[in-house]
Amino acid sequence: MNIRTDLVLETRNEHTKKISGVTESEKNIGNATLYTVKIFDKSASKNLQKPLGTYCTISFPRLDIVCDTNNIVNATVNALKIVCNSNINNTLVVGLGNTDITPDALGPFVADRVLATRHLSSTLKKDLGLDGLKSVCCLAPNVLGKTGIESYDLIVAAAQKIKPDVILAVDALACRDPERLCRTIQISDSGICPGAGVNNARKELSKNTVGIPVIAIGIPTVIDANHLFETRENMMVTPKEIDLLVEKASDILSRAINIFLQPELDIAIIESLT
């Protein structure tokens, strides 16, 4: 039975031997571990069933028992620095998902907590002593069933107007291993297909389709039930503490994105403005 997963580490772990066309590294940051996998060969891409690109995976303990998440945030910032161009002055943050369904609400929750600054004039920033504030705008396009408009179309239209240097697309993912549920962050420069985690994939968001680098940021919140039970029903399962887990995961990702996008600002100042 072919059980799909959004996580490159899970497809990588199916291969016990070294794969040609792939480089790997690992770094411990407190209670978090940062794995970096770079796929630069088409045959390796086919073997791992993932597009060419750089994939950073942060693994950490259960969020419902972790009090101090600073190491996880720091590891996430490091991952963003690996996959993103350092010369970013204008960013579009997109929160993909549906706030009516908790496991799918991660993206909009994160976008709501990222500091939006594009509307601030140069004069106002100077008066506030925030000359180094970079331009950031946030968009939560919701889902096709509620808006009647493809997320892809809304994002492309916004990008054509804003002309960002990069799009950070945040979405909930799916995994195979229950031990990775809400305990893994994956960041990649290979783009994303909204809704792919629940087998409802829409148009792909990537540099190839949008013309702008798209950084995919996600945390697995569901697992395919076919992997756990012998059933042909199309079911996805999620942890019973999903409300708490999505809340903490949203806080971690938004803090990391804010720190990465506004390196000259103290995180306390950023959080006071959001």
Summary of the structure (lengths in Angstrom):
residues: 274
radius of gyration: 18.2
end to end distance: 45.1
largest distance: 63.0
contacts: 911
relative contact order: 0.18
helix: 36%
strand: 23%
